[in-house]
Amino acid sequence: MDALSRRRLLQGAVASAAIRAAPLRAWPAPEGGRVVVAREPSRAKAVAACLEALEFRACEGRDVALKANFNSDDASEG
């Protein structure tokens, strides 16, 4: 059995108290949300086409990571 240090116990207690004190909230879906589907042989081109269709400009000039959801049984590209 692993011993629990006083510091870890206090960290857990504070975290638990903070979670219980804050009410759980859900954000409503945005009104008029848009969905874009792109059919491109290249996943990179498909993502670029979706961003262009959505007129997404919030990250222009910045390096960002984007997690796209590909529903396919195809093997991943590299």
VMD Tcl script that draws the C-alpha trace (Angstrom):
set ca {
  {0.00 0.00 0.00}
  {1.35 3.43 -0.96}
  {1.58 6.08 1.73}
  {-0.21 9.35 1.09}
  {1.81 12.45 1.95}
  {0.22 15.35 3.78}
  {0.83 17.57 0.74}
  {-1.02 15.17 -1.63}
  {-3.88 14.85 0.86}
  {-4.26 18.63 1.12}
  {-4.04 19.05 -2.67}
  {-6.80 16.49 -3.11}
  {-8.96 18.11 -0.45}
  {-8.61 21.56 -2.01}
  {-9.36 20.22 -5.48}
  {-12.43 18.36 -4.21}
  {-13.72 21.44 -2.39}
  {-13.23 23.61 -5.48}
  {-15.11 21.16 -7.69}
  {-17.99 20.85 -5.25}
  {-18.22 24.63 -4.76}
  {-18.46 25.45 -8.47}
  {-21.82 24.64 -10.05}
  {-21.71 22.45 -13.12}
  {-22.78 24.32 -16.22}
  {-23.24 23.38 -19.82}
  {-22.98 25.79 -22.67}
  {-25.91 25.84 -25.07}
  {-25.28 24.99 -28.70}
  {-24.73 28.13 -30.77}
  {-27.78 29.21 -32.72}
  {-27.39 28.72 -36.42}
  {-24.32 26.50 -36.08}
  {-22.81 25.43 -39.38}
  {-21.56 22.05 -40.49}
  {-19.21 21.65 -43.43}
  {-18.35 18.41 -45.18}
  {-15.50 18.28 -47.67}
  {-14.78 15.46 -50.05}
  {-11.13 15.69 -50.99}
  {-8.61 12.92 -51.63}
  {-6.13 14.68 -49.32}
  {-7.05 15.20 -45.66}
  {-4.97 18.38 -45.53}
  {-6.92 19.79 -48.49}
  {-10.21 18.73 -46.88}
  {-9.40 20.58 -43.67}
  {-8.31 23.67 -45.62}
  {-11.53 23.54 -47.65}
  {-13.65 23.35 -44.48}
  {-11.87 26.28 -42.87}
  {-12.26 28.30 -46.06}
  {-15.98 27.45 -46.32}
  {-16.50 28.50 -42.69}
  {-14.54 31.72 -43.29}
  {-12.43 30.87 -40.22}
  {-9.89 33.65 -39.74}
  {-9.29 33.65 -35.97}
  {-5.83 32.08 -36.24}
  {-4.45 33.72 -39.37}
  {-0.73 34.34 -39.10}
  {-0.35 31.98 -36.15}
  {0.91 28.43 -35.78}
  {-1.89 26.29 -34.38}
  {-2.65 22.62 -33.91}
  {-5.95 21.40 -35.28}
  {-7.61 18.09 -34.41}
  {-9.93 17.13 -37.24}
  {-12.39 14.28 -36.90}
  {-12.11 11.87 -39.81}
  {-14.78 9.17 -39.83}
  {-13.16 6.64 -42.06}
  {-11.77 3.14 -41.97}
  {-8.84 4.26 -44.11}
  {-5.34 4.00 -42.71}
  {-3.97 7.31 -41.42}
  {-1.67 9.33 -43.66}
  {1.83 9.22 -42.29}
}
mol new
graphics top color blue
foreach p $ca { graphics top sphere $p radius 0.5 }
foreach p [lrange $ca 0 end-1] q [lrange $ca 1 end] { graphics top cylinder $p $q radius 0.2 }
display resetview
